[in-house]
Amino acid sequence: MVLARPAVPTVVAAVPGKGRFLLGASLLLNRLLLYPLAAALVAGCGGKPAPGEASGPAPIPAPVMESPAAAAPPAASASFDQELELQGISFHVSSPNVASGNTVTVVPTGLEIDNSPWESPVDGDVVGAEVEDLDANGSPEIYVYVRSRDSAARGSLVGYAANNRKSLSAINLPALSDDPAAAAGYQGHDEFALVERSLARRFPLYAGEGDTAVPTGKTRQLQYKLAAGEAGWQLELVNSTEF
């Protein structure tokens, strides 16, 4: 902005020796009139922001509150899917390994009469399967190993035997509690395996009960043989060792 300088009349008297004095008085009067005017113009115009400019210090943005991350759901167990074959008969074993209401399905192939699938509910996840002919009769069996999802990791078994290569029947493993001597010191953490034409069940031994139980450092191994019983195929305990 260009400030217009107001016209101030200057009177110069035709008096000898007085011209310099009158000129100085005129300049002083001009300054006294201009300075207040300039200050008023600056205050009135220069104090306002130009369009698009902030009128003061930029406001501090409010902090963005991030919600805490949701807890990740427990990892799901991997599904189980395996096909095993022995003596010309195969077994397809599958399980979704879902947390609730889990099942295992066994589908045989190669039986002479009935190859229908067998489905069974299981308490936990299917963790393994093996095929063998424990009784050496020319017809194989399938053994499916299950482990509970709790901290005890208790083991259980689902098994089927081929009947003269024609159809399947279930195999029964007696409850461990049916034999107090075999169950003494048991707190879970079972492992199953086929060893020397027998089914081996191994678990660590504990002293005490419940939350006060402490490991002894010993392990018990139970060995079962397959036998044909009146109610079907049975796994019978034949040996118990500790080490």
C-alpha positions as YAML, in Angstrom:
chain: A
units: angstrom
residues:
- id: 1
  name: MET
  ca: [0.00, 0.00, 0.00]
- id: 2
  name: VAL
  ca: [1.24, 3.51, -0.88]
- id: 3
  name: LEU
  ca: [0.46, 6.09, 1.75]
- id: 4
  name: ALA
  ca: [-0.82, 9.40, 0.40]
- id: 5
  name: ARG
  ca: [0.99, 12.25, 1.93]
- id: 6
  name: PRO
  ca: [-1.46, 14.95, 2.98]
- id: 7
  name: ALA
  ca: [-0.86, 18.35, 1.65]
- id: 8
  name: VAL
  ca: [0.13, 20.78, 4.34]
- id: 9
  name: PRO
  ca: [0.22, 24.41, 3.33]
- id: 10
  name: THR
  ca: [3.50, 26.05, 3.90]
- id: 11
  name: VAL
  ca: [3.47, 29.76, 4.51]
- id: 12
  name: VAL
  ca: [6.74, 31.50, 3.90]
- id: 13
  name: ALA
  ca: [6.81, 35.10, 4.96]
- id: 14
  name: ALA
  ca: [8.95, 37.39, 3.06]
- id: 15
  name: VAL
  ca: [11.01, 38.29, 6.03]
- id: 16
  name: PRO
  ca: [14.77, 38.48, 5.61]
- id: 17
  name: GLY
  ca: [16.60, 35.75, 7.66]
- id: 18
  name: LYS
  ca: [13.42, 33.94, 8.60]
- id: 19
  name: GLY
  ca: [13.12, 31.54, 5.56]
- id: 20
  name: ARG
  ca: [15.24, 28.74, 7.06]
- id: 21
  name: PHE
  ca: [13.23, 28.78, 10.29]
- id: 22
  name: LEU
  ca: [9.88, 28.60, 8.49]
- id: 23
  name: LEU
  ca: [11.03, 25.68, 6.26]
- id: 24
  name: GLY
  ca: [12.08, 23.65, 9.33]
- id: 25
  name: ALA
  ca: [8.77, 24.28, 11.04]
- id: 26
  name: SER
  ca: [6.92, 23.07, 7.93]
- id: 27
  name: LEU
  ca: [8.87, 19.78, 7.80]
- id: 28
  name: LEU
  ca: [8.28, 19.14, 11.50]
- id: 29
  name: LEU
  ca: [4.55, 19.69, 11.08]
- id: 30
  name: ASN
  ca: [4.44, 17.27, 8.12]
- id: 31
  name: ARG
  ca: [6.08, 14.50, 10.20]
- id: 32
  name: LEU
  ca: [3.72, 15.03, 13.13]
- id: 33
  name: LEU
  ca: [0.75, 14.60, 10.78]
- id: 34
  name: LEU
  ca: [2.11, 11.63, 8.81]
- id: 35
  name: TYR
  ca: [3.30, 9.32, 11.61]
- id: 36
  name: PRO
  ca: [-0.10, 8.92, 13.39]
- id: 37
  name: LEU
  ca: [-1.82, 8.43, 10.04]
- id: 38
  name: ALA
  ca: [0.65, 5.73, 8.96]
- id: 39
  name: ALA
  ca: [0.30, 3.96, 12.29]
- id: 40
  name: ALA
  ca: [-3.48, 3.95, 11.99]
- id: 41
  name: LEU
  ca: [-3.33, 2.55, 8.45]
- id: 42
  name: VAL
  ca: [-0.93, -0.23, 9.43]
- id: 43
  name: ALA
  ca: [-3.08, -1.18, 12.42]
- id: 44
  name: GLY
  ca: [-6.24, -1.16, 10.32]
- id: 45
  name: CYS
  ca: [-4.93, -2.89, 7.20]
- id: 46
  name: GLY
  ca: [-1.66, -4.60, 7.91]
- id: 47
  name: GLY
  ca: [-3.04, -6.47, 10.98]
- id: 48
  name: LYS
  ca: [-5.56, -8.47, 8.94]
- id: 49
  name: PRO
  ca: [-4.34, -11.69, 7.28]
- id: 50
  name: ALA
  ca: [-4.42, -11.98, 3.55]
- id: 51
  name: PRO
  ca: [-6.98, -14.36, 2.14]
- id: 52
  name: GLY
  ca: [-5.82, -17.97, 2.71]
- id: 53
  name: GLU
  ca: [-3.43, -17.02, 5.51]
- id: 54
  name: ALA
  ca: [-3.86, -18.05, 9.14]
- id: 55
  name: SER
  ca: [-4.86, -15.32, 11.55]
- id: 56
  name: GLY
  ca: [-2.62, -16.63, 14.32]
- id: 57
  name: PRO
  ca: [-0.46, -19.57, 15.39]
- id: 58
  name: ALA
  ca: [-1.49, -22.87, 13.83]
- id: 59
  name: PRO
  ca: [-3.63, -24.90, 16.24]
- id: 60
  name: ILE
  ca: [-2.04, -28.05, 17.67]
- id: 61
  name: PRO
  ca: [-3.90, -31.07, 16.32]
- id: 62
  name: ALA
  ca: [-5.60, -33.22, 18.93]
- id: 63
  name: PRO
  ca: [-3.83, -36.54, 19.50]
- id: 64
  name: VAL
  ca: [-5.36, -39.51, 17.70]
- id: 65
  name: MET
  ca: [-6.34, -42.18, 20.21]
- id: 66
  name: GLU
  ca: [-5.78, -45.60, 18.75]
- id: 67
  name: SER
  ca: [-7.90, -48.40, 20.13]
- id: 68
  name: PRO
  ca: [-5.87, -51.28, 21.54]
- id: 69
  name: ALA
  ca: [-5.44, -54.19, 19.21]
- id: 70
  name: ALA
  ca: [-7.89, -56.98, 19.79]
- id: 71
  name: ALA
  ca: [-6.41, -60.14, 21.27]
- id: 72
  name: ALA
  ca: [-5.69, -62.71, 18.60]
- id: 73
  name: PRO
  ca: [-7.86, -65.82, 18.86]
- id: 74
  name: PRO
  ca: [-6.11, -69.00, 19.78]
- id: 75
  name: ALA
  ca: [-4.44, -70.64, 16.88]
- id: 76
  name: ALA
  ca: [-6.51, -73.47, 15.39]
- id: 77
  name: SER
  ca: [-4.97, -76.94, 15.15]
- id: 78
  name: ALA
  ca: [-4.13, -78.13, 11.66]
- id: 79
  name: SER
  ca: [-6.52, -80.65, 10.20]
- id: 80
  name: PHE
  ca: [-5.32, -84.25, 9.89]
- id: 81
  name: ASP
  ca: [-5.34, -86.14, 6.61]
- id: 82
  name: GLN
  ca: [-3.36, -89.30, 5.94]
- id: 83
  name: GLU
  ca: [-3.68, -92.47, 3.88]
- id: 84
  name: LEU
  ca: [-2.04, -95.71, 5.04]
- id: 85
  name: GLU
  ca: [-1.86, -99.09, 3.30]
- id: 86
  name: LEU
  ca: [-0.93, -102.64, 4.32]
- id: 87
  name: GLN
  ca: [-1.56, -106.03, 2.73]
- id: 88
  name: GLY
  ca: [-3.52, -104.51, -0.13]
- id: 89
  name: ILE
  ca: [-5.98, -102.68, 2.12]
- id: 90
  name: SER
  ca: [-5.75, -98.90, 2.57]
- id: 91
  name: PHE
  ca: [-7.21, -96.56, 5.17]
- id: 92
  name: HIS
  ca: [-7.88, -92.87, 4.58]
- id: 93
  name: VAL
  ca: [-7.88, -91.09, 7.97]
- id: 94
  name: SER
  ca: [-9.12, -87.50, 8.23]
- id: 95
  name: SER
  ca: [-10.16, -85.08, 10.97]
- id: 96
  name: PRO
  ca: [-10.94, -81.35, 10.92]
- id: 97
  name: ASN
  ca: [-9.42, -81.03, 14.41]
- id: 98
  name: VAL
  ca: [-11.97, -78.43, 15.45]
- id: 99
  name: ALA
  ca: [-12.00, -77.17, 19.03]
- id: 100
  name: SER
  ca: [-15.49, -78.46, 19.82]
- id: 101
  name: GLY
  ca: [-17.25, -81.58, 18.58]
- id: 102
  name: ASN
  ca: [-14.22, -82.98, 16.76]
- id: 103
  name: THR
  ca: [-14.53, -86.24, 14.81]
- id: 104
  name: VAL
  ca: [-12.32, -88.66, 12.91]
- id: 105
  name: THR
  ca: [-13.35, -90.47, 9.74]
- id: 106
  name: VAL
  ca: [-11.75, -93.67, 8.48]
- id: 107
  name: VAL
  ca: [-12.52, -94.79, 4.93]
- id: 108
  name: PRO
  ca: [-11.23, -98.27, 3.96]
- id: 109
  name: THR
  ca: [-10.44, -99.38, 0.42]
- id: 110
  name: GLY
  ca: [-9.84, -102.95, -0.77]
- id: 111
  name: LEU
  ca: [-12.19, -104.84, 1.55]
- id: 112
  name: GLU
  ca: [-14.17, -107.56, -0.22]
- id: 113
  name: ILE
  ca: [-17.65, -106.71, 1.08]
- id: 114
  name: ASP
  ca: [-18.02, -103.40, 2.94]
- id: 115
  name: ASN
  ca: [-15.86, -100.29, 2.44]
- id: 116
  name: SER
  ca: [-18.22, -97.92, 4.23]
- id: 117
  name: PRO
  ca: [-16.65, -94.97, 6.08]
- id: 118
  name: TRP
  ca: [-16.50, -95.00, 9.89]
- id: 119
  name: GLU
  ca: [-16.88, -91.75, 11.80]
- id: 120
  name: SER
  ca: [-16.22, -91.42, 15.53]
- id: 121
  name: PRO
  ca: [-16.31, -88.47, 17.98]
- id: 122
  name: VAL
  ca: [-12.97, -87.79, 19.65]
- id: 123
  name: ASP
  ca: [-11.94, -85.86, 22.76]
- id: 124
  name: GLY
  ca: [-9.20, -83.63, 21.35]
- id: 125
  name: ASP
  ca: [-7.07, -83.53, 18.21]
- id: 126
  name: VAL
  ca: [-6.00, -86.40, 15.99]
- id: 127
  name: VAL
  ca: [-2.19, -86.36, 16.16]
- id: 128
  name: GLY
  ca: [-1.17, -89.54, 14.38]
- id: 129
  name: ALA
  ca: [-2.16, -92.88, 12.82]
- id: 130
  name: GLU
  ca: [-0.45, -96.19, 12.12]
- id: 131
  name: VAL
  ca: [-1.37, -99.42, 10.34]
- id: 132
  name: GLU
  ca: [-0.26, -102.91, 11.41]
- id: 133
  name: ASP
  ca: [-1.30, -106.55, 11.61]
- id: 134
  name: LEU
  ca: [-0.71, -107.14, 15.31]
- id: 135
  name: ASP
  ca: [-2.32, -110.57, 15.43]
- id: 136
  name: ALA
  ca: [-0.64, -111.68, 12.17]
- id: 137
  name: ASN
  ca: [-3.90, -113.00, 10.64]
- id: 138
  name: GLY
  ca: [-3.43, -111.42, 7.22]
- id: 139
  name: SER
  ca: [-5.95, -108.63, 7.86]
- id: 140
  name: PRO
  ca: [-4.57, -105.26, 8.96]
- id: 141
  name: GLU
  ca: [-5.75, -102.79, 11.61]
- id: 142
  name: ILE
  ca: [-5.71, -99.00, 11.74]
- id: 143
  name: TYR
  ca: [-4.79, -97.19, 14.98]
- id: 144
  name: VAL
  ca: [-5.61, -93.47, 15.33]
- id: 145
  name: TYR
  ca: [-4.02, -91.46, 18.16]
- id: 146
  name: VAL
  ca: [-5.88, -88.61, 19.86]
- id: 147
  name: ARG
  ca: [-4.65, -86.02, 22.38]
- id: 148
  name: SER
  ca: [-6.89, -83.80, 24.52]
- id: 149
  name: ARG
  ca: [-6.54, -80.02, 24.15]
- id: 150
  name: ASP
  ca: [-6.19, -79.26, 27.87]
- id: 151
  name: SER
  ca: [-2.89, -78.97, 29.73]
- id: 152
  name: ALA
  ca: [-3.03, -82.66, 30.72]
- id: 153
  name: ALA
  ca: [-2.82, -83.73, 27.05]
- id: 154
  name: ARG
  ca: [-4.51, -87.05, 27.83]
- id: 155
  name: GLY
  ca: [-4.31, -89.67, 25.11]
- id: 156
  name: SER
  ca: [-7.02, -91.86, 23.66]
- id: 157
  name: LEU
  ca: [-7.31, -94.30, 20.78]
- id: 158
  name: VAL
  ca: [-9.65, -95.03, 17.88]
- id: 159
  name: GLY
  ca: [-8.97, -98.34, 16.15]
- id: 160
  name: TYR
  ca: [-10.53, -100.62, 13.53]
- id: 161
  name: ALA
  ca: [-9.61, -104.13, 12.47]
- id: 162
  name: ALA
  ca: [-10.35, -105.81, 9.16]
- id: 163
  name: ASN
  ca: [-12.44, -108.96, 9.58]
- id: 164
  name: ASN
  ca: [-10.95, -111.56, 7.20]
- id: 165
  name: ARG
  ca: [-10.43, -108.72, 4.69]
- id: 166
  name: LYS
  ca: [-14.20, -108.33, 4.29]
- id: 167
  name: SER
  ca: [-15.31, -105.47, 6.58]
- id: 168
  name: LEU
  ca: [-14.22, -103.39, 9.58]
- id: 169
  name: SER
  ca: [-14.95, -103.69, 13.29]
- id: 170
  name: ALA
  ca: [-14.01, -101.35, 16.12]
- id: 171
  name: ILE
  ca: [-11.11, -102.11, 18.47]
- id: 172
  name: ASN
  ca: [-11.61, -101.48, 22.19]
- id: 173
  name: LEU
  ca: [-8.82, -100.11, 24.44]
- id: 174
  name: PRO
  ca: [-9.78, -100.59, 28.12]
- id: 175
  name: ALA
  ca: [-9.90, -97.44, 30.23]
- id: 176
  name: LEU
  ca: [-6.70, -96.92, 32.18]
- id: 177
  name: SER
  ca: [-8.72, -96.53, 35.37]
- id: 178
  name: ASP
  ca: [-9.85, -100.16, 35.02]
- id: 179
  name: ASP
  ca: [-6.36, -101.21, 36.17]
- id: 180
  name: PRO
  ca: [-5.33, -99.29, 39.35]
- id: 181
  name: ALA
  ca: [-1.75, -100.55, 39.20]
- id: 182
  name: ALA
  ca: [-1.31, -99.37, 35.60]
- id: 183
  name: ALA
  ca: [-2.97, -96.01, 36.36]
- id: 184
  name: ALA
  ca: [-0.93, -95.19, 39.49]
- id: 185
  name: GLY
  ca: [0.95, -91.91, 38.99]
- id: 186
  name: TYR
  ca: [-0.85, -91.10, 35.72]
- id: 187
  name: GLN
  ca: [-1.45, -87.41, 34.94]
- id: 188
  name: GLY
  ca: [-1.74, -87.49, 31.15]
- id: 189
  name: HIS
  ca: [0.83, -86.65, 28.44]
- id: 190
  name: ASP
  ca: [0.40, -90.03, 26.73]
- id: 191
  name: GLU
  ca: [2.28, -91.22, 23.67]
- id: 192
  name: PHE
  ca: [1.18, -94.16, 21.51]
- id: 193
  name: ALA
  ca: [3.28, -96.22, 19.09]
- id: 194
  name: LEU
  ca: [3.37, -99.66, 17.51]
- id: 195
  name: VAL
  ca: [6.36, -101.53, 18.93]
- id: 196
  name: GLU
  ca: [7.31, -105.19, 18.31]
- id: 197
  name: ARG
  ca: [3.84, -106.26, 17.15]
- id: 198
  name: SER
  ca: [2.19, -104.60, 20.11]
- id: 199
  name: LEU
  ca: [0.62, -101.25, 20.91]
- id: 200
  name: ALA
  ca: [2.74, -99.28, 23.38]
- id: 201
  name: ARG
  ca: [1.34, -96.54, 25.60]
- id: 202
  name: ARG
  ca: [3.91, -94.41, 27.42]
- id: 203
  name: PHE
  ca: [3.44, -91.60, 29.95]
- id: 204
  name: PRO
  ca: [5.42, -89.80, 32.69]
- id: 205
  name: LEU
  ca: [4.74, -90.65, 36.33]
- id: 206
  name: TYR
  ca: [3.75, -88.15, 39.02]
- id: 207
  name: ALA
  ca: [3.68, -88.22, 42.80]
- id: 208
  name: GLY
  ca: [0.59, -86.75, 44.43]
- id: 209
  name: GLU
  ca: [-2.75, -85.77, 42.98]
- id: 210
  name: GLY
  ca: [-4.21, -82.79, 41.15]
- id: 211
  name: ASP
  ca: [-2.41, -79.45, 41.35]
- id: 212
  name: THR
  ca: [0.03, -80.76, 43.95]
- id: 213
  name: ALA
  ca: [1.30, -83.58, 41.71]
- id: 214
  name: VAL
  ca: [5.00, -83.39, 40.88]
- id: 215
  name: PRO
  ca: [6.91, -85.39, 38.26]
- id: 216
  name: THR
  ca: [9.04, -88.24, 39.56]
- id: 217
  name: GLY
  ca: [11.29, -88.36, 36.52]
- id: 218
  name: LYS
  ca: [10.11, -91.90, 35.71]
- id: 219
  name: THR
  ca: [8.11, -93.17, 32.76]
- id: 220
  name: ARG
  ca: [5.73, -96.13, 32.51]
- id: 221
  name: GLN
  ca: [5.22, -98.08, 29.30]
- id: 222
  name: LEU
  ca: [2.21, -100.35, 28.84]
- id: 223
  name: GLN
  ca: [2.12, -102.92, 26.03]
- id: 224
  name: TYR
  ca: [-1.09, -104.32, 24.57]
- id: 225
  name: LYS
  ca: [-1.75, -107.29, 22.28]
- id: 226
  name: LEU
  ca: [-4.75, -107.56, 19.96]
- id: 227
  name: ALA
  ca: [-7.16, -110.40, 20.65]
- id: 228
  name: ALA
  ca: [-10.60, -111.40, 19.39]
- id: 229
  name: GLY
  ca: [-13.11, -111.20, 22.24]
- id: 230
  name: GLU
  ca: [-16.75, -112.07, 22.61]
- id: 231
  name: ALA
  ca: [-17.74, -108.42, 22.11]
- id: 232
  name: GLY
  ca: [-15.25, -107.76, 19.30]
- id: 233
  name: TRP
  ca: [-11.61, -106.89, 19.06]
- id: 234
  name: GLN
  ca: [-9.86, -106.11, 22.35]
- id: 235
  name: LEU
  ca: [-6.45, -104.70, 23.27]
- id: 236
  name: GLU
  ca: [-5.23, -106.66, 26.29]
- id: 237
  name: LEU
  ca: [-2.48, -105.44, 28.61]
- id: 238
  name: VAL
  ca: [0.41, -107.91, 28.56]
- id: 239
  name: ASN
  ca: [3.33, -105.95, 30.03]
- id: 240
  name: SER
  ca: [4.09, -102.91, 32.20]
- id: 241
  name: THR
  ca: [7.57, -101.49, 32.69]
- id: 242
  name: GLU
  ca: [9.05, -98.39, 34.34]
- id: 243
  name: PHE
  ca: [12.32, -96.65, 33.56]
...
